[in-house]
Amino acid sequence: MNAPSQRPDAQRAATRPPGPCPTIETSRLVLRPHRMSDADAIAQSFSDYQVVRMLARVPVPYDREDAVDWLSRATSGITPDWSFAITLGGDDVHIGAVGIELRHGQWHLGYWLDRYYWGKGIMSEAAGVAVERFFRRMPDEVLYSGAFADNAASLRIQEKLGFVITRSGDLYSRSRNAVAPHIETQVTQVGFRPGV
């Protein structure tokens, strides 16, 4: 009898919003809410198949109108999601994104980076500060993520941040137009390792 009465409370806790997407500054990055003016940069980054093949929900080809459609939702304020544009310091040039979105009552971390900026530790830094800020506002939540099994760099980032593997399976990728092996992960505030 207790289980049914506890479920609505658990569901409420999982859907409590963290508040508006903040702006976060590090020594070299600024993570800020997305703007409609980011459409060209997003479309340019997503014209690179090496970037989009690691993402499950991005179609190929991807053009400026696709970016505008996505930005319309991301900037509308109608969802509780956080959608950060990653920029380098003061130049405000969009080089990637970190998102924390509510899907099916669970918070999910996703991210991508323009290939020119790979291998510089930028995504570890950006994802780390985004997750740290999320847990400041939502300390009792579990944050879920994952990556395709052939995306070793993304899985290393998650491991450094304290994410643990929970299961593996197959996931459909729109860009690959195929099902591919996928690793699912999760982290809590207690397991999170900031400052990577």
Summary of the structure (lengths in Angstrom):
residues: 196
radius of gyration: 16.6
end to end distance: 44.4
largest distance: 57.4
contacts: 563
relative contact order: 0.16
helix: 36%
strand: 31%
